[in-house]
Amino acid sequence: MSGAEGSVRSVRAYVRSRGRTPRGLLDRYASGFGLMMLIAVLGRPLSTVLTGLAGPVDPARMSAGAALVALALAGFLFAARAAGPVLLSPADASWLLLSPLNRRRLLARTGRVLIMVAVVAGAALGLGMLAVLGAPDRLVWRLLGALVLGVSAAVGGMALAVLGQASPSWQFWLTVAIVALLVLAVVAVSGQARTVLAIAASAPLSTVATAASAAAVVSALLVRRAWASLDRIPTRTLLASSTRAGHVANAAMGLDPGALTWIAEDNHWRARTLRSRRWPSLPAPLALAWQDWRRLARRPGRLAAMSGAAALPVVLAQAGAGPVASGAVVLAGALAVAAASVSGARRDRDNPALSRIIGVGARPALAARALLPTLLSGAWATLALGGLSASASLALDGLGPWAGVGSAGLSVSASVGAAGLSAFAGSWWLFGPLVAPALAAGALRMARRGPVDHSMPVIDTPGGAIPTGPLLWAATGADLAVLGCLPAIAALLSPSGALGGFLAAQGVFGVLTLVAYVWRR
């Protein structure tokens, strides 16, 4: 054992001896028993899922499924980059990181945890890949190849994120990989990759083995390079990621999900120098709400992500989601977009004294702050519903990118439209601006809710205990949005194709919901 490794182990052993009681045989038995119970519980559902993967896959859903897999991998890489990914506990970051201990040995434990996380995520990614391509023969071998490919992609992506934390040049390549995955998702959902996906689905086992071996070799090389770069990660970067992880852990331990948004917001603006500009001449309530517009304009990446996410309902509908599920995704996504622009209302609620000093009444201020979430949610919902309507029209005409060639392609297109797209044929995009006021009211209610009340009772159910405090906290805001969007929800559940009455009712419900909420405040 080298001197550096021995020093790190000695320090950690000393810290453990002064900390909590070491784990005994009973603790290990409890951990092993819990793991065996988890395997027993998940064994049958997992085997059922794996058995259902045998056989070919509907080619109409292959493109959308490939797009979802690419989006999942891109989201994993983005989350790894946002998390650090290399970090330490607050105590280690304060005392051991700045010590003369070997940096690579000090971070070795974090590296092993990252590999385990990447392996689990890669296994899920491999199962998703096999579900997209199917297994026409030799299910076990194709499952093994898909798992190797998925784990290699996730582990290699995690290693690339570690390299990006150590070097700006690797950070550039990580960004290129994320953008390439997003472009691949767009190409897949547009139907341009149908031939490639068909070839990959019917590829012989020798080709699958070669691709899996090549991916494993590339992943191993990236992991080796990332391990060598652990001692080159800047201290300020490690301290920043460790501090951010400590805040997230404190919020998780306190079961306060609302604190996570403040953490993300403060971490984004803390290290940025903003240019001062003259405030426009606006009435007092609109001048107060102008900060929300300026904050949004200073984050063009968030606006681009919101715009790109409007295609998600179309992808899910092409993958086989029903009209109710697609409509629920539209409403949930529009509510999330509205909630991303109400930080000003949240600060008004947390600091009412500052609001009183400004001299703007609560109702006019809340009404002014409702303009931005109404505009954003309406635009997003209109774009998403318009995409669903356009996709439905293309599918019914046999011109959709997922349609095949000839009569078989037309039948596949018709089945896909009947499953998740044909229900949106018509003027569904008109619901976008009509549901916007109700969604804005729900977002404002979410922004003004207090922390989770953990003193509320716990409900005992056959499925386990349910704490009512977090449940009511999560429902606050969403309940008002659902209430204001009842006509739109009824239109989704109605077998009739007439939308005129539902559109008129939604226009009235949406406006009344927002007006009633602002007036009550």
JOBELZI-V402776 format. One record per pair of residues at least 24 apart in sequence whose ideal C-beta (glycine too) atoms are under 10 Angstrom apart, sorted by the first residue. I is the first residue (numbers start at 1). J is the second residue. Records with the same first field share a line. If there is no record, write none. Layout:
BEGIN
I->J + J
END
This chain:
BEGIN
2->102 + 105
3->102
4->100 + 101 + 102 + 103 + 104 + 105 + 106
5->101 + 102 + 104 + 105 + 108
6->102 + 105
7->99 + 100 + 101 + 102 + 105 + 106
8->96 + 99 + 101 + 102 + 103 + 104 + 105 + 106 + 107 + 108 + 109
9->105
10->101
11->92 + 95 + 96 + 99 + 101 + 106
12->92 + 96 + 101 + 105 + 106 + 109
15->91 + 92 + 95 + 96
19->91
46->127
49->127 + 131
50->127 + 130 + 131 + 135 + 139 + 140 + 143
51->139
52->131
53->127 + 130 + 131 + 132 + 133 + 134 + 135 + 139 + 142 + 143 + 146
54->130 + 134 + 135 + 136 + 137 + 138 + 139 + 140 + 142 + 143
55->134 + 135 + 136 + 137 + 139
56->133 + 134 + 135 + 136 + 137 + 201 + 202
57->130 + 131 + 132 + 133 + 134 + 135 + 136 + 197 + 201
58->134 + 319 + 320 + 402 + 412 + 415 + 416 + 419
59->134 + 194 + 197 + 198 + 201 + 402 + 403 + 404 + 408 + 409 + 412
60->194 + 318 + 319 + 320 + 395 + 400 + 402 + 403 + 404 + 409 + 411 + 412 + 413 + 414 + 415 + 416 + 417 + 419
61->131 + 132 + 318 + 319 + 320 + 402 + 412 + 415 + 416 + 419 + 420
62->132 + 133 + 134 + 188 + 191 + 193 + 194 + 197 + 198 + 200 + 201 + 318 + 319 + 402
63->132 + 185 + 187 + 188 + 189 + 190 + 191 + 192 + 193 + 194 + 197 + 315 + 318 + 319 + 400 + 401 + 402
64->132 + 185 + 188 + 189 + 191 + 314 + 315 + 316 + 317 + 318 + 319 + 320 + 321 + 402 + 416 + 420
65->128 + 129 + 131 + 132 + 133 + 134 + 188 + 189 + 197 + 315 + 318 + 319 + 320
66->128 + 129 + 132 + 133 + 184 + 185 + 187 + 188 + 189 + 193 + 194 + 196 + 197 + 200 + 315 + 319
67->132 + 181 + 182 + 184 + 185 + 186 + 187 + 188 + 189 + 190 + 193 + 311 + 312 + 314 + 315 + 316 + 318 + 319
68->128 + 131 + 132 + 185 + 188 + 189 + 312 + 315 + 316 + 318 + 319
69->125 + 126 + 127 + 128 + 129 + 131 + 132 + 133 + 150 + 153 + 181 + 184 + 185 + 188
70->180 + 181 + 182 + 183 + 184 + 185 + 186 + 187 + 188 + 189 + 193
71->181 + 182 + 184 + 185 + 186 + 188 + 189 + 308 + 309 + 311 + 312 + 315
72->121 + 124 + 125 + 128 + 129 + 150 + 154 + 181 + 185
73->121 + 122 + 125 + 128 + 129 + 150 + 153 + 154 + 157 + 177 + 178 + 181 + 184 + 185
74->157 + 177 + 178 + 179 + 180 + 181 + 182 + 183 + 184 + 185
75->178 + 181 + 182
76->117 + 118 + 121 + 122 + 124 + 125 + 153 + 154 + 157 + 158 + 161 + 178 + 181
77->153 + 154 + 156 + 157 + 158 + 160 + 161 + 164 + 174 + 175 + 177 + 178 + 181
78->161 + 174 + 175 + 178 + 181 + 182 + 305
79->121 + 161
80->114 + 117 + 118 + 121 + 154 + 157 + 158 + 159 + 160 + 161 + 162 + 164 + 165 + 174
81->157 + 160 + 161 + 162 + 164 + 165 + 171 + 174 + 175 + 178
82->161 + 241 + 244 + 264 + 267
83->114 + 117 + 161 + 165 + 241 + 244 + 245 + 248
84->110 + 114 + 161 + 162 + 165 + 233 + 237 + 238 + 240 + 241 + 242 + 244 + 245
85->110 + 111 + 113 + 114 + 117 + 118 + 158 + 159 + 161 + 162 + 164 + 165 + 226 + 241 + 245
86->110 + 111 + 113 + 114 + 161 + 162 + 165 + 166 + 226 + 229 + 230 + 233 + 237 + 238 + 241 + 242
87->113 + 114 + 165 + 237 + 238 + 239 + 240 + 241 + 242 + 243 + 244 + 245 + 246
88->238 + 239 + 241 + 242 + 243 + 245 + 246
89->242 + 245 + 246 + 249
90->239 + 242 + 243 + 245 + 246 + 247 + 249 + 250
91->242 + 246
92->238 + 242
93->235 + 238 + 239 + 240 + 241 + 242 + 243 + 245 + 246
94->239 + 242 + 243 + 246
97->235 + 238 + 239 + 242
98->235 + 239
102->230 + 231
103->230 + 231 + 232 + 233 + 235 + 238
104->227 + 228 + 229 + 230 + 231 + 232 + 233
105->230 + 231
106->230 + 231 + 238
107->162 + 227 + 230 + 231 + 233 + 238
108->227 + 230
110->162 + 230 + 238 + 242
111->158 + 159 + 162 + 223 + 226 + 227 + 230
114->155 + 158 + 159 + 161 + 162 + 223 + 226
115->151 + 154 + 155 + 158 + 159 + 223 + 226 + 227
116->155
117->154 + 155 + 158
118->151 + 152 + 153 + 154 + 155 + 156 + 157 + 158 + 159 + 161 + 219 + 223
119->147 + 150 + 151 + 154 + 155 + 158
120->151 + 154
121->150 + 151 + 153 + 154 + 155 + 157 + 158
122->147 + 148 + 149 + 150 + 151 + 152 + 153 + 154 + 155 + 156 + 157 + 158 + 219
123->147 + 150 + 151 + 154
124->150 + 151 + 154
125->149 + 150 + 151 + 152 + 153 + 154 + 157
126->150 + 151 + 152 + 153 + 154 + 212
129->153 + 200
132->188 + 197 + 200 + 201 + 319
133->197 + 198 + 200 + 201 + 202 + 203 + 208
134->201 + 202
135->201
136->201 + 202 + 203
137->202 + 204 + 205
138->204 + 205 + 208
141->205 + 208 + 209
142->201 + 203 + 205 + 208
144->205 + 208 + 209 + 212
145->203 + 205 + 207 + 208 + 209 + 210 + 211 + 212 + 213 + 215
146->208 + 212
147->212
148->208 + 209 + 211 + 212 + 213 + 215 + 216 + 219
149->208 + 211 + 212 + 214 + 215 + 216 + 219
150->212 + 215
151->212 + 215 + 216 + 219
152->211 + 212 + 213 + 214 + 215 + 216 + 217 + 218 + 219 + 220 + 222 + 223
153->181 + 215 + 218 + 219
154->219
155->215 + 216 + 219 + 220 + 222 + 223 + 226
156->215 + 216 + 218 + 219 + 220 + 221 + 222 + 223 + 226
157->181 + 219 + 222
158->219 + 222 + 223 + 226
159->218 + 219 + 220 + 221 + 222 + 223 + 224 + 225 + 226 + 227 + 229
160->219 + 222 + 223 + 225 + 226
161->226
162->222 + 223 + 225 + 226 + 227 + 229 + 230 + 233
163->222 + 223 + 225 + 226 + 228 + 229 + 232 + 233
164->226 + 229
165->226 + 229 + 230 + 232 + 233 + 234 + 237 + 238 + 241
166->225 + 226 + 228 + 229 + 230 + 231 + 232 + 233 + 234 + 237
167->229 + 232 + 233 + 234
170->222 + 225 + 226 + 229
182->305 + 308
185->308 + 311 + 315
186->308 + 311 + 315
188->315 + 401
189->311 + 312 + 314 + 315 + 318 + 319 + 391 + 401 + 402
190->401 + 402
191->318 + 400 + 401 + 402 + 403
192->401
193->401
194->401 + 402 + 403 + 404
240->267 + 270 + 271
241->267
243->267
254->451 + 452 + 454
255->451 + 452 + 454 + 467 + 469 + 470 + 473
256->451 + 452 + 454 + 470 + 473
257->451 + 452 + 470 + 473 + 474
258->346 + 350 + 446 + 447 + 449 + 450 + 451 + 452 + 473
259->451 + 452
261->339 + 340 + 343 + 346 + 446 + 447
262->343 + 346 + 347 + 350
265->295 + 343 + 346 + 347
268->295 + 298 + 299 + 302
269->295 + 298 + 299
272->298
274->298
282->368
283->360 + 364 + 368
284->358 + 359 + 360 + 361 + 364 + 365 + 368
285->358 + 360 + 361 + 363 + 364 + 365 + 366 + 367 + 368 + 369 + 371
286->360 + 364 + 365 + 367 + 368 + 369 + 371
287->358 + 360 + 368
288->344 + 348 + 355 + 358 + 359 + 360 + 364 + 365 + 368 + 369
289->344 + 345 + 360 + 364 + 365 + 366 + 367 + 368 + 369 + 370 + 371 + 372
290->344 + 368 + 372
291->343 + 344 + 347 + 369
292->341 + 342 + 343 + 344 + 345 + 347 + 368 + 369 + 371 + 372 + 373
293->341 + 344 + 371 + 372 + 375
295->341 + 343 + 344 + 372
296->340 + 341 + 343 + 372 + 376
299->340
302->337 + 340 + 341
303->337 + 340 + 376
305->337 + 340
306->333 + 334 + 336 + 337 + 340 + 341 + 376 + 379 + 380 + 383
307->337 + 379 + 380 + 383
309->333 + 336 + 337 + 380 + 383 + 384
310->334 + 337 + 379 + 380 + 381 + 382 + 383 + 384 + 385 + 386 + 387
311->383 + 384 + 387 + 388 + 391
312->384 + 387
313->381 + 383 + 384 + 385 + 387 + 388 + 391 + 420 + 424
314->384 + 385 + 386 + 387 + 388 + 389 + 390 + 391 + 392 + 420 + 421 + 424
315->387 + 391
316->388 + 420
317->387 + 388 + 391 + 392 + 395 + 416 + 417 + 419 + 420 + 421 + 422 + 423 + 424
318->391 + 395 + 400 + 401 + 402 + 416 + 417 + 419 + 420 + 421
319->402 + 416 + 419 + 420
320->415 + 416 + 419 + 420
321->419 + 420 + 421
322->419 + 420 + 423 + 492
323->388 + 392 + 418 + 419 + 420 + 421 + 422 + 423 + 424 + 428 + 492 + 493
324->420 + 423 + 489 + 492 + 493
325->420 + 492
326->384 + 385 + 388 + 420 + 421 + 423 + 424 + 492
327->384 + 385 + 388 + 423 + 424 + 428 + 431 + 485 + 488 + 489 + 491 + 492 + 493
328->489 + 492
329->384 + 388
330->380 + 381 + 382 + 383 + 384 + 385 + 387 + 388 + 424 + 428 + 431 + 432 + 435 + 488 + 492
331->377 + 381 + 384 + 431 + 435 + 438 + 439 + 442 + 478 + 481 + 482 + 485 + 488 + 489 + 492
332->439 + 478 + 481
333->377 + 380 + 381 + 384 + 439
334->373 + 376 + 377 + 378 + 379 + 380 + 381 + 382 + 383 + 384 + 385 + 432 + 435 + 436 + 438 + 439 + 440 + 442 + 443 + 481 + 485
335->373 + 377 + 380 + 381 + 435 + 438 + 439 + 440 + 442 + 443 + 446 + 477 + 478 + 481 + 482 + 485
336->377 + 380 + 439 + 443 + 446
337->373 + 376 + 377 + 378 + 379 + 380 + 381 + 384 + 439 + 443
338->370 + 372 + 373 + 374 + 375 + 376 + 377 + 378 + 380 + 381 + 436 + 438 + 439 + 440 + 441 + 442 + 443 + 444 + 446 + 447 + 477 + 481
339->373 + 376 + 377 + 439 + 440 + 442 + 443 + 444 + 445 + 446 + 447 + 477 + 478 + 481
340->372 + 373 + 376 + 377 + 443
341->369 + 371 + 372 + 373 + 374 + 375 + 376 + 377 + 440 + 443 + 447
342->366 + 369 + 370 + 372 + 373 + 376 + 440 + 443 + 444 + 445 + 446 + 447 + 448 + 477
343->369 + 447
344->368 + 369 + 372 + 447
345->369 + 370 + 373 + 443 + 444 + 445 + 446 + 447 + 448 + 521
346->444 + 446 + 447 + 448 + 449
347->447
348->447 + 448
349->444 + 447 + 448 + 449 + 450 + 521
350->447 + 448 + 450
362->518 + 521
363->518 + 519 + 520 + 521
364->518
365->518 + 521
366->441 + 444 + 448 + 514 + 517 + 518 + 519 + 520 + 521
367->444 + 514 + 515 + 517 + 518 + 519 + 521
368->518
369->440 + 443 + 444 + 447 + 518
370->436 + 437 + 440 + 441 + 443 + 444 + 514 + 515 + 517 + 518
371->440
372->440 + 443
373->436 + 437 + 439 + 440 + 441 + 442 + 443 + 444 + 447 + 514
374->433 + 436 + 437 + 438 + 439 + 440 + 441 + 443 + 444 + 510 + 514
375->433 + 436 + 440
376->436 + 439 + 440 + 443
377->432 + 433 + 435 + 436 + 437 + 438 + 439 + 440 + 442 + 443 + 481
378->431 + 432 + 433 + 434 + 435 + 436 + 437 + 439 + 440 + 510
379->432 + 433 + 436
380->432 + 436 + 439
381->428 + 429 + 431 + 432 + 433 + 434 + 435 + 436 + 439 + 485 + 488
382->428 + 429 + 430 + 431 + 432 + 433 + 434 + 435 + 436
383->429 + 432
384->428 + 429 + 432
385->424 + 427 + 428 + 429 + 430 + 431 + 432 + 435 + 488
386->424 + 427 + 428 + 429 + 430 + 432
387->424 + 429
388->420 + 421 + 423 + 424 + 425 + 428 + 429
389->421 + 424 + 425 + 426 + 427 + 428 + 429 + 430
390->421 + 424 + 425 + 429
391->416 + 417 + 420 + 421 + 422 + 424 + 425
392->416 + 417 + 420 + 421 + 422 + 423 + 424 + 425 + 426 + 428
393->417 + 421 + 422 + 424 + 425 + 426
394->421
395->419 + 420 + 421 + 422 + 424 + 425
396->421 + 422 + 425
422->497
423->491 + 492 + 494 + 495 + 497
424->492
425->497
426->497 + 498 + 499
427->499 + 500 + 503
428->488 + 491 + 492 + 499 + 503
430->499 + 500 + 502 + 503 + 506 + 507
431->485 + 487 + 488 + 491 + 492 + 499 + 502 + 503 + 506 + 507 + 510
432->488
433->506 + 507 + 510
434->484 + 485 + 487 + 488 + 502 + 503 + 504 + 505 + 506 + 507 + 508 + 509 + 510 + 511
435->481 + 484 + 485 + 487 + 488 + 489 + 506 + 507 + 509 + 510 + 513
436->484 + 485 + 510 + 511 + 514
437->484 + 485 + 506 + 507 + 509 + 510 + 511 + 512 + 513 + 514 + 515 + 517
438->480 + 481 + 482 + 483 + 484 + 485 + 486 + 487 + 488 + 506 + 509 + 510 + 511 + 512 + 513 + 514 + 517
439->477 + 480 + 481 + 484 + 485 + 510 + 513 + 514
440->481 + 484 + 510 + 513 + 514 + 517 + 518
441->477 + 480 + 481 + 483 + 484 + 510 + 511 + 512 + 513 + 514 + 515 + 516 + 517 + 518
442->476 + 477 + 478 + 479 + 480 + 481 + 482 + 483 + 484 + 485 + 513 + 514 + 517
443->477 + 478 + 480 + 481
444->477 + 480 + 514 + 517 + 518 + 521
445->476 + 477 + 478 + 479 + 480 + 481 + 517 + 521
446->473 + 474 + 476 + 477 + 478 + 480 + 481
447->477
448->476 + 477 + 517 + 521
449->473 + 474 + 475 + 476 + 477
450->476
480->513 + 514 + 516 + 517
481->513
483->509 + 513
484->509 + 510 + 511 + 512 + 513 + 514 + 516 + 517
485->509 + 510 + 513
486->513
END
